[in-house]
Amino acid sequence: MSSIRRSGTYVFRCNYLDLASAFFVLHTVGVFGILSRLYYGESQDGSATTTALAAALNLGFVLACLALFLGRFRTTMSISTGNLLAISLVLLFLLSIAWSVDPWTTSRRGGLYVFFVLGVIGMAARLTDREFTGLMSTVCLLSAVASLALLAFDPSSALALPDSFDPFVASPEVTLALRGIFTHKNVLGQVMAAGVLASMHILRAGASRQARFWSVVSSIVFLVMVLASKSSTSISVTLYLCPMTFFICLYRRGGLTRVLGTSVAVLSGAIALALTLFPDPVLEILGKDATLTGRTELWALVVDKIYERPIAGWGYFAFWGSANPVANAISAQLGWGGAVPTAHNALLEMLVEVGVIGTILISVIFLRSVWLAYRCLRTSARELGTSSLLCSSAIVIIGVTEPVLIDFSSPWTMLFFVFWLMCERTMRAVRRQNYLTQRRLGRSQAHDPAAVLARQSSRRNSTGADVQRLKP
């Protein structure tokens, strides 16, 4: 966003790029899904009106992405390595149309992913990390407020039944989860967890006490909303982000607080390891069974289908479509009462859609993001590097039970790409500054008589030593 820096604060000017950034974030996190639900009901069987609304929103999304991408040329004209890697990824998605079992879905979703990448490239080039996290936190907070308002005025629409594959028996003991303005409770949970990460970034990097205060308030709201969504994955991510931020703040203070922070981190790691090895008590508390509500049964079936097309997959976003009889057979075999939407695992989803080739490319991008974030920790942009590492860790946690990175319509995919490209931009600026500094030092030494005499003396000494070595 356009901003004026005044004593460490930001004053935003409203222009078309600001509106494009806001619309881009709102569309990506799925806020506009409430429009279809309110005006056309829960059951949307692809009617012309609903299709027209979705097409209008997608058109606005495309225009916003183009505006952001073209707006980046006000800042820089160069194309970085990260930009090329991201563009190569989406080109692979489009290329999978050639062998996709559902070419129309692959072309439609792949095309939207192309514009998504253009949008994040533009946002990463134009916004600072504080501006982006401020925008993200604001969108998540408004989503939380809107969800609470919907709960107050229309509880039946704001509450959601348990997952269709959960063993559900109508009983007064069953508690409903909150989905708010989103299509599913897990979507609400992921958006609120992303808001926690954005608020934690502002808490660490906030220049004023007021900014830190509101980041704490927002984090509390997001935590309450995550718990209300009853999304076990989002709860796990939030319970990871909060202690880690507390540990980082303690560690940076030094002294006894650093020792305390290290102890907290070791204790948290021991607890996480114990829960990983013996998850049954936690699953019982969260109301899940040992199969993660049937996900392990699904994973076994998906692995068999991956072996059928291991190299290039079944086509981007094509496997779970209604046009694929294999997916329909899996849904019928599991008997979840509906079509299975995803593999409910990030790695399996990548392999079944784009095969080993696409999975390797995504892994390269992920590992490069982690490396750049680590390098940012040694610069003045250490808060950006910290948030990028926390985002990557959260994606690993989410990826155990949900697809991420392969689907652009997720707040975590957007956070990952923007943080990654911002870290790359930061390191390029650092290298450029180091180059200019060394060049200025070289020029100043060239005109310094003392430096010239020192270089000449060094040459004479080295020449004399060489002559001595050549003598028999």
N, C-alpha and C positions, 0 to 999 in steps of 0.2 A: 504494500500500500504506500501511497505517497505520504510522506511524513516529514515533520519539522521537529528537530531535536531541540528541546528546551529544558535545560537543567535535568537531563536524564529521563525526560518523559517524551511521549509521542503525541503529536496532534495530527489527526488524520484528515486529509482532504478527500471529499467524496467525488470521484470521477468514474468513468466507465470501467477502468481497470479495478477499482475498488469493488464495484458492483459485480464484475466478472469473477473476482476472487471469492466474494461471498457466495454467489450462486454456485460456483464450482464446489466449494466445501459443502454447502447445503445439499446439493444433488448427490455428491459422492457418499455422504453418510446416510442418505436415504430419508431425509426429512420430508420430501415431497410425496412420499408414499401415503401419507394421511389424506391427501386430496382424493385419490382414487377410492380409499376406504370410506370416506365420508359421503361422497357424492354418488358412488356407484355400488356401494355395499361390499361385503366380505367376498362374495363369490363373483369373480371377474373372469368370464369365460371367453375373453378376447373379443368383446363387442366392439363395434365401430367407434363408439364414443370413448371407451376406455383406451383403445388403441390410438385414437387421435390425441388424447391427453398425454399418453406416454410419448408419442412422437413429438409433441410440442415441447415437452420437458427435455427430451433428448436433443432436439434442435437447439434449445437454449444452452444446453450443456456443451454442444459442439461449438457454438458461437463464442461462449465464454472461454473455452480452451484455445480457440484460435486467437482471441483477443489477448490472452495472457502470453501465448507463444510469440506473437508479433510484438507485443509490448516489451519483451525481453531485449529486443534489439536496440532499445533506448539505453540499455545498460552495457551490453556486450554483443559483438557480432560473431564471436568465436563459438565453435562447437566442441565441447569437451569429450573426453573418453567416456564419461558416464552417460552423456547424452547419446553417444553412438551405441553403447551397450543397451540402453533402454529402447532405442529405436530398433535395434537388431532383434530384441525380444519380441516386440509387437509384430515385426515383419515375419518372424517365425510363426506367430499365431495366425497371421493371415495366410501364410504359405500352407498351413495345415488344411486349408479349404480343399486342396487337391486330393487328400485322402480321408477327409472327414466323413463320418456316417450321417452327419446333418449339416451340409454345407451352408444352408441359409442361416442357421444359428451361429455357426462359426464366423461367417462373414459379418453378421450384425454385431455380435459381441466383440469380435476382434477389431472391427472398425471403431467401436466406442473406446476400446482400450488404447488404440492409436491416439485418439484425441485426448484421452486421459493423460497419456505420457507427454503430449505437447503441453497440456495444462500444467503439470507438475514441473516441467522444465522452465516454463515461464514464471511460475510462482517462486521456485528456488532461486532464479536469477534476479528477481525483483524485490522480494521481501527479505527482511532480516529474520533471524530465528525468533526474536522476541515479538515481532509483528505477526509472524505465522502462528506461533503458539497462542498469542493473544486472540487472534481470529478464531483459532480452533477452540479455545476455551469458551469464548463468547457463544459460538454456535452450539456447543454442547450444553452450556448453561441454559440458553434459550430453549433447546430441545427438552431439557429437564422440566423447565417451567411449563412449557406447552403440554408435556405429558401429564403433569400434576393437574393442570387445568382441565384436560380431557377426563382425567379420573374423577374430578369433582362434578363435572357436568354430564358425563356419559360413562359411568363405570363399566358397563358391559362392553363398550368398545375399547377401553383402555386396558382391561384385564384380558389375559390369555389363558387358555387351557394348557395343561402340560403337553409336552411334545407328543406328536402323533404316535411315536414309537415307544412312549413310556407306558408301562402297564397301568392303565387308568380305570378305576372303578368308581362310578358315581357314588360319592359318599360325602356327608357333611364335614368329614375330617380333611378332605382335600382342599388345599389352599391354592388360590389362583395366583399366577405370576403377573407382574406388571410389564406390559409391552409399550404403553403410552402411545405416542404418535407413530410408532414404527410397526413394521409388519410382523415382527416376531420378538419375543422376549430376549433372545440371544443378540439380536441387532441392537436393542436398547442397551443391553449390558456392555457390548463392545464399544458403543459410542461413548457411554459414560466412563468406561475404563480409559479410552483415549483422552477424554477430558481430564482425567486424573493425571496422566502423563504431561499434558500441556500445562496444567496448573502447577505441577511440581517443577517444571522448567521455569515458570515465572517466579515461583517461590525462591529458587536458587539464584536466578539472574535478575530479579526485580531490583530496580534502582531506588525505589522509594518504599517506605514502610506501608503506605496505602496499597501499593500493588501487591506486596507480600500478604497483607491482611486479606484482601479479596481473593487471592489465590488459595488461602487456607479455607475461607468460607466456601468457595467453589468446590474444593476437594471434598469437603464434608458433604455437600449436596450430591456430588457424583457418587460418593461411597454409599450413601443412603439409597440412591437410585439403583446402583449395582446390586445391592442386597435385595431390593424389592423386585428386581427382575428374576431372581433365583437362577441366574445363569452361572453354573459352576465354573465354567472356563473364565468368565469375566471376573468372578469373585477371586479366583486364584491369581489372575493377573494383577488385580488391584491390591490384594494382600502381598504381592511381591513388590509392587512399585512403592508403596508407602514405607515399609521398613528399609528398603534400599536407599530411598531418598534421605531418610533419617540417618542411616549409617554414613552416607556420603557427607552430609552436613557435619556430623560429629568428627569424621576422619579429617576433614579439612581444617578443623580448629586446632589440631595438634595437642600435645601434652596428654593429660589424663583422658580428655574426651576422645582422643584418637584411640587410646587403649580400649575405652568403653565401646566406641563404634566398632572396632575390630572384634571385640567379644560378641557384640550383638550380631555381627555378620557371621561369625563362626557358629553361633547358636542357631541362627536362622538356617544356615546351610545344613546343620545336623538335623534340624527338624524337617527340612524339605527332603533330605535323603531318607529319613525314617518313613515319612509319608509316602515316598516313592516305592520303598521296599515293602511297606505294609499299608496299602491304601484302603483296606476294608473299613476301618473306623470312619475315615473321612467320607468315603462313598455312602456309608450308612447315614451320616449326619446330613449330607446333601440330598438324600433320597434317591441315590443311584445304586444299581446293583454292580456286581463284579464285572459284568460285561459292558459297563458304561452305557447302560440303556440300549443294549443291542448293537453297539458300534463294533465290537470285536467280531461279531458274526458277519457284519457287513464287510469288514476289512478282509476277512478270509476269502469272501467271494470276489472282491475287487482285485486282490492279488492274482487270482486265477485269470482274470480278464487282462491284466497287465502283461502276463506272459504270452498272451495271444498276439499282442502288438507292442513289443517292448521298446523298439527303436524310436518311432515317431508318434506313438499313441493313437487314439481313436479320433483325434481332431479337437481343437480348442473349444471347450464348452459344449461339446456335441454328445458326449457319452450318455449323459443323464436326460437327454431330451426324449420326448414321447416318440420320436421317429426311430429310436434305437430299440429293437425288440430285446436285445440283451439286457438293457437296463430295466425294461418292463418285466422280464423274467426274474431279475434279482428282487424287484419290489414285490412281486407275487410270492416268491420263495420266502422272503422275510415276513410278509404278512403284517406290515406296519399300518395298514389301513389307508395307504396313499402311496404316491410315487416317491421314491428316494431322490432327494434333490442333489446330494453331493456324496463324496466318499467319507466325509466327516474326518478327514485327516489331510493335512496339507501335502505331505510327501506323496501319498497314494493318489491324491487328486492331480498332482503334477504329472506323475507317471502315466496315469490312465488317459490324460488329455493330450499331453505333448511328448510323452515318452522320455527316454533317457536323454535325448538331445536337448529338449527344452528344460528338463530338470537340471542338467549340468549347467546350462546357461544361467538359470535362476540362481543356482548355488554359487556361481562365480560372482554374480552381482551382489549376493548376500555377503559373501566373504570379503569382497572389496569394500562394501559399506562398513563392515566391522573394522577393517584395517584403517580406513580413512578416519573413522570416528576415534580410534585409538590414537592416531597421530594428532588429531585435533586437541586431545587432552593436554598436549605439550605447548599449545598456543594460547592466545588470549580468548579463543572461542572454545574453551574447555567445557562450558555448559552445553553448547551445541553437541560436542562429542559425547558428553555424558548422556544426554537425552537420546542420541542416536543409538548408543549401546543399550540403554534401557529399552528402547523400542525394538531392537533386534532380539533381545532376550524375551520380551513379551510375545513377539511373533513366534518364537520357538515354543512357548507355552501354549499359545492359541493353536498352533499348528498340530498339536497332538490330537485335538478333537474337531477342529474346524479348518476349512480351506482358507488360506491366506496367501497373498501375493499373486496367486493365479487369478484371483477375481479382483477387479479394480474397484468394485462397489463395496469397499470396506474402509473404514477410517484408518485402520492400521496399514493398509497398502499405501494410502496417501501419505501418512506420517513417515513411513519407511522411505519412499521415493524422495520426498522433499528434504528430509534430514540427510539422506545420502548425498544428494546433489548439492546441498548447502555445504556439507563437509568438504566435498570436492572443490567447490568454489573457494572455500577458505584456504585450503592447502595450495591451490594455484596462486592465490593472492600472496601467501607466505613465500612461496618460491620466487614469485616475481619481485617481492620486496627484498629478499635476500640477494637476488641477482643485481638489482639496482644498487643496493648498499655496497656490494663487492666492487661494482663498477665505479662508483664514486670514490671508494677508497683507493682503487687502482689509479684513478686520475689524479687524486690529491697526492699520492706518493710519487707520481711521475714528475710533478712540479716541486717536490720537496727536495732541496739540495742534500739534506742529511740522508734521506732515503736513497737518493741516487748514489751517494758515496758508499753507503752500506751495501747496496747491490753490487757495485763495482768491486768492492773489497771481497765480497763473497765469491764473485766470479774468479778473482785472482787467486784466492786461497784454494778454490776447487781446481783451478788449472794447475797450480803448483803441485797439489797433491797428485793429480793425474800424471804429471811429468815424473814425479818421484817414483810412482808405481811402474812407469815404463822403463826406468833405468835398470840395467842388469845388476 
